[in-house]
Amino acid sequence: MDRHTKLLKEFSRSKTQAELLKKFNKSRKAVNTGDSGTFGYRIKEGTNAGKVIKHLKKTSENI
């Protein structure tokens, strides 16, 4: 019987962990890129406020 209870506990633990991760992913807010004419993220607060980080560029290697 110990074998079955161990399997059931592991399954239950993994199921609750998967549900928790799903909730975290749903509650995550998207970052606004493309605002104010740039395809990067503009820092809004702090000492680096106004700076744009991580410009998104696509290179045309197939031309």
C-alpha positions in Angstrom: 0.0 0.0 0.0 2.9 2.4 0.6 3.8 2.2 -3.1 0.3 3.4 -4.1 0.2 6.2 -1.6 3.6 7.4 -2.7 2.5 7.5 -6.3 -0.7 9.3 -5.5 1.1 11.9 -3.4 3.6 12.6 -6.2 0.8 12.9 -8.8 -1.1 15.3 -6.5 2.0 17.4 -5.9 2.9 17.7 -9.6 -0.7 18.5 -10.4 -0.9 21.4 -7.9 2.5 22.7 -9.0 1.3 22.7 -12.6 -1.8 24.6 -11.7 0.2 27.2 -9.7 2.5 27.7 -12.7 -0.5 28.1 -15.0 -1.9 30.8 -12.6 1.4 32.7 -12.6 1.7 32.7 -16.4 -1.9 34.0 -16.7 -1.3 36.8 -14.2 1.9 38.0 -16.0 1.5 41.4 -17.7 2.8 42.0 -21.2 5.5 44.5 -21.8 4.5 47.4 -24.1 6.9 47.5 -27.0 6.3 49.7 -30.0 5.2 52.7 -27.9 6.6 56.1 -28.7 8.1 54.9 -32.0 10.6 52.4 -30.9 10.6 48.6 -30.9 12.3 48.3 -27.5 11.3 48.7 -23.9 11.4 52.2 -22.5 12.2 52.3 -18.7 9.6 54.4 -16.9 11.0 54.7 -13.4 14.3 55.0 -11.6 17.7 56.4 -12.5 17.5 55.1 -16.1 14.0 56.5 -16.8 13.5 57.3 -20.4 16.2 54.9 -21.8 15.3 52.3 -24.4 16.7 48.8 -23.8 16.6 45.7 -26.0 15.9 47.0 -29.5 14.2 44.3 -31.6 15.8 44.0 -35.0 15.4 41.5 -37.8 18.2 41.1 -40.2 17.5 40.4 -43.8 19.9 37.4 -44.4 17.6 35.8 -47.0 17.8 38.6 -49.6 
